[in-house]
Amino acid sequence: DDVRRLFDEAETQLGKVDVLVNNAGILKVLPLAQHSDELFDQNFNIHARGTFNTLREAATRLNSGGRIINFSSSTVGMNLPGYAVYI
């Protein structure tokens, strides 16, 4: 519902959406054993579900020829301590 309202507001203020940029992410550096279910859910909801929800809404709203840009992180290749939930 939040994503739908965001698109509604953008269309009201600016007209049809031409570009969607997914660039949200969070990182809490902790050893895996110290991560809670809540922190895991927060990471998953922002990184995966948030991207999915905006892509799904954009699929029906973008102008013909519109573009979607999804940013990700090269952090996954670094294998740093404390990044387990982020990756």
PADREN-805249 format. One record per atom (N, C-alpha, C, O): residue number from 1; residue in three letters; chain; x, y, z. Coordinates in nm, 4 decimals. Atoms other than C-alpha are relative to their C-alpha. Layout:
# residues N
NODE    k    r  c         x         y         z
NODE  NUM  ala  A         X         Y         Z
...
***
This chain:
# residues 87
NODE    k    r  c         x         y         z
NODE    1  asp  A    0.0813   -0.1208    0.0000
NODE    1  asp  A    0.0000    0.0000    0.0000
NODE    1  asp  A    0.0855    0.1270    0.0000
NODE    1  asp  A    0.0512    0.2253   -0.0657
NODE    2  asp  A   -0.0882   -0.1172   -0.0031
NODE    2  asp  A    0.2850    0.2416    0.0770
NODE    2  asp  A    0.0586    0.0283   -0.1379
NODE    2  asp  A    0.0676    0.1436   -0.1801
NODE    3  val  A   -0.0584   -0.0173    0.1335
NODE    3  val  A    0.4414    0.1817   -0.2636
NODE    3  val  A   -0.1052    0.0519   -0.0972
NODE    3  val  A   -0.0768    0.1400   -0.1784
NODE    4  arg  A    0.1087   -0.0466    0.0870
NODE    4  arg  A    0.1084    0.2269   -0.4401
NODE    4  arg  A   -0.0273    0.1484    0.0251
NODE    4  arg  A   -0.0447    0.2253   -0.0694
NODE    5  arg  A    0.0229   -0.1411   -0.0331
NODE    5  arg  A    0.0544    0.5564   -0.2552
NODE    5  arg  A    0.1144    0.0880   -0.0507
NODE    5  arg  A    0.0914    0.1999   -0.0968
NODE    6  leu  A   -0.1147   -0.0751    0.0501
NODE    6  leu  A    0.4058    0.6689   -0.3475
NODE    6  leu  A   -0.0123    0.0247   -0.1501
NODE    6  leu  A    0.0105    0.1361   -0.1972
NODE    7  phe  A    0.0196   -0.0155    0.1445
NODE    7  phe  A    0.3381    0.6057   -0.7163
NODE    7  phe  A   -0.1177    0.0936   -0.0288
NODE    7  phe  A   -0.1094    0.1772   -0.1189
NODE    8  asp  A    0.1149   -0.0896    0.0175
NODE    8  asp  A   -0.0033    0.7757   -0.6872
NODE    8  asp  A    0.0422    0.1454    0.0170
NODE    8  asp  A    0.0067    0.2312   -0.0639
NODE    9  glu  A   -0.0440   -0.1369   -0.0281
NODE    9  glu  A    0.1587    1.0848   -0.5365
NODE    9  glu  A    0.0947    0.0503   -0.1088
NODE    9  glu  A    0.0842    0.1651   -0.1520
NODE   10  ala  A   -0.0924   -0.0400    0.1075
NODE   10  ala  A    0.4368    1.0909   -0.7964
NODE   10  ala  A   -0.0770    0.0340   -0.1271
NODE   10  ala  A   -0.0476    0.1336   -0.1933
NODE   11  glu  A    0.0791   -0.0262    0.1209
NODE   11  glu  A    0.1821    1.0682   -1.0784
NODE   11  glu  A   -0.0836    0.1262    0.0142
NODE   11  glu  A   -0.1005    0.2005   -0.0825
NODE   12  thr  A    0.0786   -0.1211   -0.0236
NODE   12  thr  A   -0.0325    1.3406   -0.9219
NODE   12  thr  A    0.0871    0.1245   -0.0146
NODE   12  thr  A    0.0462    0.2226   -0.0766
NODE   13  gln  A   -0.0883   -0.1164   -0.0003
NODE   13  gln  A    0.2623    1.5773   -0.8792
NODE   13  gln  A    0.0773    0.0183   -0.1311
NODE   13  gln  A    0.1019    0.1309   -0.1742
NODE   14  leu  A   -0.0950   -0.0086    0.1109
NODE   14  leu  A    0.4730    1.4914   -1.1846
NODE   14  leu  A   -0.0460   -0.0629   -0.1305
NODE   14  leu  A    0.0187   -0.0451   -0.2337
NODE   15  gly  A    0.0439    0.0722    0.1191
NODE   15  gly  A    0.2729    1.2832   -1.4313
NODE   15  gly  A    0.0528   -0.1422    0.0008
NODE   15  gly  A    0.1080   -0.1884    0.1007
NODE   16  lys  A   -0.0404    0.1402    0.0110
NODE   16  lys  A    0.3488    0.9316   -1.5538
NODE   16  lys  A    0.1470   -0.0186    0.0374
NODE   16  lys  A    0.2307    0.0668    0.0082
NODE   17  val  A   -0.1367    0.0300   -0.0424
NODE   17  val  A    0.6623    0.7720   -1.4100
NODE   17  val  A    0.0809   -0.0504   -0.1198
NODE   17  val  A    0.0369   -0.1393   -0.1927
NODE   18  asp  A   -0.0892    0.0394    0.1089
NODE   18  asp  A    0.9507    0.7399   -1.6578
NODE   18  asp  A    0.1112   -0.0932    0.0467
NODE   18  asp  A    0.1566   -0.1795   -0.0284
NODE   19  val  A   -0.1149    0.0745   -0.0508
NODE   19  val  A    1.2205    0.5903   -1.4353
NODE   19  val  A   -0.0251   -0.0415    0.1442
NODE   19  val  A   -0.0742    0.0370    0.2254
NODE   20  leu  A   -0.0020    0.0483   -0.1380
NODE   20  leu  A    1.2319    0.3762   -1.1228
NODE   20  leu  A    0.1445   -0.0314    0.0342
NODE   20  leu  A    0.2118   -0.1037   -0.0393
NODE   21  val  A   -0.1343    0.0311   -0.0489
NODE   21  val  A    1.5591    0.3678   -0.9279
NODE   21  val  A   -0.0140   -0.0647    0.1371
NODE   21  val  A   -0.0626   -0.0023    0.2315
NODE   22  asn  A   -0.0038    0.0694   -0.1288
NODE   22  asn  A    1.5915    0.1089   -0.6518
NODE   22  asn  A    0.1415    0.0111    0.0547
NODE   22  asn  A    0.2357   -0.0456   -0.0007
NODE   23  asn  A   -0.1330   -0.0246   -0.0558
NODE   23  asn  A    1.8794    0.2188   -0.4314
NODE   23  asn  A   -0.0047    0.0013    0.1524
NODE   23  asn  A    0.0718    0.0742    0.2157
NODE   24  ala  A    0.0114    0.0031   -0.1459
NODE   24  ala  A    1.7757    0.1384   -0.0739
NODE   24  ala  A    0.0803   -0.1156    0.0557
NODE   24  ala  A    0.0888   -0.2221   -0.0055
NODE   25  gly  A   -0.0720    0.1066   -0.0671
NODE   25  gly  A    1.9860   -0.0626    0.1637
NODE   25  gly  A    0.0391    0.0424    0.1405
NODE   25  gly  A    0.0558    0.1609    0.1692
NODE   26  ile  A   -0.0452   -0.0254   -0.1363
NODE   26  ile  A    2.0843   -0.0927    0.5263
NODE   26  ile  A    0.1088   -0.1011    0.0326
NODE   26  ile  A    0.1184   -0.2064   -0.0305
NODE   27  leu  A   -0.1061    0.0910   -0.0416
NODE   27  leu  A    2.3799   -0.2520    0.6985
NODE   27  leu  A    0.0241    0.0175    0.1488
NODE   27  leu  A    0.0574    0.1270    0.1941
NODE   28  lys  A   -0.0335    0.0038   -0.1425
NODE   28  lys  A    2.4212   -0.3429    1.0642
NODE   28  lys  A    0.1084   -0.1061    0.0137
NODE   28  lys  A    0.0808   -0.2251   -0.0021
NODE   29  val  A   -0.1128    0.0927   -0.0075
NODE   29  val  A    2.7639   -0.5004    1.1145
NODE   29  val  A    0.0041   -0.0633    0.1390
NODE   29  val  A    0.0332    0.0029    0.2387
NODE   30  leu  A   -0.0016    0.0787   -0.1241
NODE   30  leu  A    2.7400   -0.7710    1.3814
NODE   30  leu  A    0.0380   -0.1428   -0.0336
NODE   30  leu  A    0.0136   -0.1887   -0.1452
NODE   31  pro  A   -0.0170    0.1438    0.0217
NODE   31  pro  A    2.8544   -1.1286    1.4210
NODE   31  pro  A   -0.1365   -0.0654   -0.0200
NODE   31  pro  A   -0.2351   -0.0244    0.0413
NODE   32  leu  A    0.1269    0.0659    0.0326
NODE   32  leu  A    2.5857   -1.3595    1.2840
NODE   32  leu  A   -0.0761   -0.0441    0.1246
NODE   32  leu  A   -0.1982   -0.0296    0.1306
NODE   33  ala  A    0.0651    0.0502   -0.1217
NODE   33  ala  A    2.5142   -1.5067    1.6285
NODE   33  ala  A   -0.0707    0.1101    0.0780
NODE   33  ala  A   -0.1571    0.0802    0.1604
NODE   34  gln  A    0.0624   -0.1114   -0.0717
NODE   34  gln  A    2.4149   -1.1597    1.7548
NODE   34  gln  A   -0.1182    0.0616   -0.0750
NODE   34  gln  A   -0.1856    0.1497   -0.0216
NODE   35  his  A    0.1121   -0.0539    0.0770
NODE   35  his  A    2.1592   -1.0882    1.4824
NODE   35  his  A   -0.1309   -0.0591    0.0491
NODE   35  his  A   -0.1396   -0.1788    0.0765
NODE   36  ser  A    0.1333    0.0443   -0.0418
NODE   36  ser  A    1.7948   -1.1084    1.5841
NODE   36  ser  A   -0.0855   -0.0297   -0.1230
NODE   36  ser  A   -0.0514    0.0086   -0.2349
NODE   37  asp  A    0.0966    0.0215    0.1079
NODE   37  asp  A    1.5018   -1.2280    1.3762
NODE   37  asp  A   -0.0517    0.1333   -0.0523
NODE   37  asp  A   -0.0741    0.1488   -0.1723
NODE   38  glu  A    0.0504   -0.1313    0.0404
NODE   38  glu  A    1.3807   -0.8677    1.3732
NODE   38  glu  A    0.0977    0.0704   -0.0939
NODE   38  glu  A    0.0567    0.1314   -0.1927
NODE   39  leu  A   -0.0991   -0.0637    0.0864
NODE   39  leu  A    1.7064   -0.7424    1.2241
NODE   39  leu  A    0.0075   -0.0701   -0.1353
NODE   39  leu  A    0.0212   -0.0049   -0.2389
NODE   40  phe  A    0.0033    0.0736    0.1263
NODE   40  phe  A    1.7018   -1.0182    0.9637
NODE   40  phe  A   -0.1209    0.0426   -0.0828
NODE   40  phe  A   -0.1082    0.0697   -0.2022
NODE   41  asp  A    0.1220   -0.0407    0.0706
NODE   41  asp  A    1.3411   -0.9289    0.8739
NODE   41  asp  A    0.0135    0.1407   -0.0563
NODE   41  asp  A   -0.0294    0.1671   -0.1686
NODE   42  gln  A   -0.0185   -0.1372    0.0473
NODE   42  gln  A    1.4325   -0.5604    0.8477
NODE   42  gln  A    0.0889    0.0019   -0.1245
NODE   42  gln  A    0.0569    0.0689   -0.2227
NODE   43  asn  A   -0.0889    0.0081    0.1163
NODE   43  asn  A    1.7204   -0.6392    0.6110
NODE   43  asn  A   -0.0727   -0.0574   -0.1204
NODE   43  asn  A   -0.0672   -0.0008   -0.2296
NODE   44  phe  A    0.0702    0.0649    0.1104
NODE   44  phe  A    1.5096   -0.8734    0.3997
NODE   44  phe  A   -0.1087    0.0907   -0.0567
NODE   44  phe  A   -0.1240    0.1013   -0.1784
NODE   45  asn  A    0.1090   -0.0857    0.0457
NODE   45  asn  A    1.2165   -0.6317    0.3854
NODE   45  asn  A    0.0497    0.1174   -0.0829
NODE   45  asn  A   -0.0152    0.1562   -0.1800
NODE   46  ile  A   -0.0531   -0.1129    0.0762
NODE   46  ile  A    1.4323   -0.3448    0.2628
NODE   46  ile  A    0.0684   -0.0468   -0.1277
NODE   46  ile  A    0.0410    0.0057   -0.2356
NODE   47  his  A   -0.0797    0.0419    0.1158
NODE   47  his  A    1.6687   -0.5313    0.0305
NODE   47  his  A   -0.0806   -0.0785   -0.1032
NODE   47  his  A   -0.0703   -0.0512   -0.2228
NODE   48  ala  A    0.0709    0.0876    0.0948
NODE   48  ala  A    1.4385   -0.7925   -0.1240
NODE   48  ala  A   -0.1450    0.0418   -0.0211
NODE   48  ala  A   -0.1869    0.0675   -0.1340
NODE   49  arg  A    0.1426   -0.0303    0.0139
NODE   49  arg  A    1.0752   -0.7136   -0.0516
NODE   49  arg  A   -0.0226    0.1414   -0.0530
NODE   49  arg  A   -0.1114    0.1628   -0.1355
NODE   50  gly  A    0.0149   -0.1370    0.0489
NODE   50  gly  A    1.1159   -0.3398   -0.1075
NODE   50  gly  A    0.0250    0.0102   -0.1493
NODE   50  gly  A   -0.0494    0.0765   -0.2215
NODE   51  thr  A   -0.0293    0.0018    0.1433
NODE   51  thr  A    1.2751   -0.3973   -0.4454
NODE   51  thr  A   -0.1127   -0.0673   -0.0769
NODE   51  thr  A   -0.1587   -0.0153   -0.1785
NODE   52  phe  A    0.1094    0.0719    0.0659
NODE   52  phe  A    1.0087   -0.6518   -0.5401
NODE   52  phe  A   -0.1259    0.0864   -0.0080
NODE   52  phe  A   -0.1885    0.0948   -0.1137
NODE   53  asn  A    0.1232   -0.0799   -0.0021
NODE   53  asn  A    0.7226   -0.4221   -0.4364
NODE   53  asn  A    0.0053    0.1174   -0.0970
NODE   53  asn  A   -0.0940    0.1471   -0.1633
NODE   54  thr  A   -0.0087   -0.1125    0.0934
NODE   54  thr  A    0.8510   -0.1253   -0.6357
NODE   54  thr  A    0.0043   -0.0483   -0.1446
NODE   54  thr  A   -0.0527    0.0154   -0.2332
NODE   55  leu  A   -0.0009    0.0558    0.1361
NODE   55  leu  A    0.9239   -0.3426   -0.9406
NODE   55  leu  A   -0.1400   -0.0408   -0.0437
NODE   55  leu  A   -0.1802   -0.0149   -0.1571
NODE   56  arg  A    0.1357    0.0450    0.0332
NODE   56  arg  A    0.5752   -0.4915   -0.9284
NODE   56  arg  A   -0.0900    0.1189   -0.0334
NODE   56  arg  A   -0.1651    0.1145   -0.1308
NODE   57  glu  A    0.0830   -0.1181    0.0259
NODE   57  glu  A    0.4095   -0.1501   -0.9084
NODE   57  glu  A    0.0433    0.0693   -0.1288
NODE   57  glu  A   -0.0406    0.1121   -0.2080
NODE   58  ala  A   -0.0509   -0.0647    0.1213
NODE   58  ala  A    0.6336   -0.0053   -1.1789
NODE   58  ala  A   -0.0403   -0.0761   -0.1254
NODE   58  ala  A   -0.0572   -0.0159   -0.2314
NODE   59  ala  A    0.0358    0.0821    0.1165
NODE   59  ala  A    0.5421   -0.2938   -1.4103
NODE   59  ala  A   -0.1321    0.0438   -0.0622
NODE   59  ala  A   -0.1541    0.0228   -0.1815
NODE   60  thr  A    0.1296   -0.0445    0.0524
NODE   60  thr  A    0.1934   -0.1458   -1.4465
NODE   60  thr  A   -0.0083    0.1514   -0.0156
NODE   60  thr  A   -0.1087    0.2027   -0.0649
NODE   61  arg  A    0.0106   -0.1451   -0.0033
NODE   61  arg  A    0.2784    0.2228   -1.4175
NODE   61  arg  A    0.0986    0.0741   -0.0882
NODE   61  arg  A    0.0722    0.1883   -0.1261
NODE   62  leu  A   -0.1013   -0.0724    0.0773
NODE   62  leu  A    0.5895    0.3091   -1.6166
NODE   62  leu  A   -0.0515    0.0357   -0.1385
NODE   62  leu  A   -0.1270   -0.0395   -0.2001
NODE   63  asn  A    0.0258   -0.0384    0.1379
NODE   63  asn  A    0.5548    0.4999   -1.9406
NODE   63  asn  A    0.0565   -0.1052   -0.0936
NODE   63  asn  A    0.1513   -0.1757   -0.0588
NODE   64  ser  A   -0.0581    0.0854    0.1033
NODE   64  ser  A    0.6119    0.2988   -2.2547
NODE   64  ser  A    0.1427    0.0479   -0.0248
NODE   64  ser  A    0.1658    0.1670   -0.0459
NODE   65  gly  A   -0.1399   -0.0387    0.0149
NODE   65  gly  A    0.9878    0.2950   -2.2919
NODE   65  gly  A    0.0646    0.0434    0.1299
NODE   65  gly  A    0.1802    0.0858    0.1308
NODE   66  gly  A   -0.0556   -0.0353   -0.1305
NODE   66  gly  A    1.0334    0.3634   -1.9202
NODE   66  gly  A    0.1155   -0.0916    0.0375
NODE   66  gly  A    0.1345   -0.1974   -0.0224
NODE   67  arg  A   -0.1190    0.0746   -0.0401
NODE   67  arg  A    1.3432    0.2384   -1.7449
NODE   67  arg  A   -0.0025   -0.0306    0.1495
NODE   67  arg  A   -0.0560    0.0457    0.2300
NODE   68  ile  A   -0.0172    0.0400   -0.1394
NODE   68  ile  A    1.4177    0.0536   -1.4216
NODE   68  ile  A    0.1487   -0.0193    0.0242
NODE   68  ile  A    0.2166   -0.0883   -0.0519
NODE   69  ile  A   -0.1403    0.0132   -0.0383
NODE   69  ile  A    1.7566    0.0823   -1.2529
NODE   69  ile  A    0.0037   -0.0574    0.1409
NODE   69  ile  A   -0.0481    0.0033    0.2346
NODE   70  asn  A   -0.0164    0.0637   -0.1305
NODE   70  asn  A    1.8380   -0.1558   -0.9667
NODE   70  asn  A    0.1473    0.0047    0.0382
NODE   70  asn  A    0.2323   -0.0497   -0.0323
NODE   71  phe  A   -0.1365   -0.0011   -0.0514
NODE   71  phe  A    2.1511   -0.0857   -0.7663
NODE   71  phe  A    0.0170   -0.1154    0.0969
NODE   71  phe  A   -0.0761   -0.1528    0.1681
NODE   72  ser  A   -0.0346    0.1010   -0.0995
NODE   72  ser  A    2.3210   -0.3573   -0.5681
NODE   72  ser  A    0.1375    0.0363    0.0554
NODE   72  ser  A    0.1886    0.1455    0.0303
NODE   73  ser  A   -0.1263   -0.0296   -0.0652
NODE   73  ser  A    2.6426   -0.3815   -0.3740
NODE   73  ser  A    0.1050   -0.1043   -0.0353
NODE   73  ser  A    0.0744   -0.2225   -0.0507
NODE   74  ser  A   -0.1103    0.0938    0.0217
NODE   74  ser  A    2.9800   -0.5348   -0.4435
NODE   74  ser  A    0.0488   -0.0597    0.1318
NODE   74  ser  A    0.1443   -0.1374    0.1339
NODE   75  thr  A   -0.0380    0.0494   -0.1321
NODE   75  thr  A    3.0015   -0.6074   -0.0711
NODE   75  thr  A   -0.0013   -0.1517    0.0072
NODE   75  thr  A    0.0789   -0.2109    0.0794
NODE   76  val  A    0.0105    0.1463   -0.0057
NODE   76  val  A    2.9000   -0.9687   -0.1319
NODE   76  val  A    0.1309   -0.0678   -0.0383
NODE   76  val  A    0.1597   -0.1766    0.0115
NODE   77  gly  A   -0.1260    0.0585    0.0415
NODE   77  gly  A    3.2349   -1.0354   -0.2966
NODE   77  gly  A    0.1140    0.0241    0.0975
NODE   77  gly  A    0.2229   -0.0307    0.0803
NODE   78  met  A   -0.1069   -0.0358   -0.0922
NODE   78  met  A    3.4324   -0.8947   -0.0055
NODE   78  met  A    0.0121   -0.0964    0.1180
NODE   78  met  A    0.1186   -0.1061    0.1789
NODE   79  asn  A   -0.0021    0.0983   -0.1083
NODE   79  asn  A    3.3389   -1.1607    0.2536
NODE   79  asn  A    0.0541    0.0589    0.1303
NODE   79  asn  A    0.1451    0.0026    0.1913
NODE   80  leu  A   -0.0468   -0.0685   -0.1201
NODE   80  leu  A    3.3844   -0.9215    0.5459
NODE   80  leu  A   -0.0683   -0.0539    0.1251
NODE   80  leu  A   -0.1845   -0.0941    0.1193
NODE   81  pro  A    0.0614    0.0462   -0.1244
NODE   81  pro  A    3.3247   -1.0231    0.9078
NODE   81  pro  A   -0.1162    0.0907    0.0396
NODE   81  pro  A   -0.1084    0.2126    0.0244
NODE   82  gly  A    0.1141   -0.0764   -0.0477
NODE   82  gly  A    2.9875   -0.9155    1.0456
NODE   82  gly  A   -0.1011    0.0368   -0.1063
NODE   82  gly  A   -0.2000    0.1035   -0.0760
NODE   83  tyr  A    0.0889   -0.0371    0.1094
NODE   83  tyr  A    2.8195   -0.8834    0.7054
NODE   83  tyr  A   -0.0979   -0.1106   -0.0389
NODE   83  tyr  A   -0.1670   -0.0972   -0.1399
NODE   84  ala  A    0.0764    0.1192    0.0396
NODE   84  ala  A    2.6371   -1.2203    0.7027
NODE   84  ala  A   -0.1454    0.0301   -0.0342
NODE   84  ala  A   -0.1949   -0.0170   -0.1366
NODE   85  val  A    0.1417   -0.0272    0.0256
NODE   85  val  A    2.2812   -1.0865    0.7253
NODE   85  val  A   -0.0164    0.0946   -0.1184
NODE   85  val  A   -0.1146    0.0844   -0.1920
NODE   86  tyr  A    0.0060   -0.0934    0.1125
NODE   86  tyr  A    2.3520   -0.8079    0.4751
NODE   86  tyr  A    0.0095   -0.0742   -0.1323
NODE   86  tyr  A   -0.0602   -0.0417   -0.2284
NODE   87  ile  A   -0.0232    0.0751    0.1220
NODE   87  ile  A    2.4709   -1.0562    0.2170
NODE   87  ile  A   -0.1127   -0.0958   -0.0218
NODE   87  ile  A   -0.1128   -0.1696   -0.1203
***
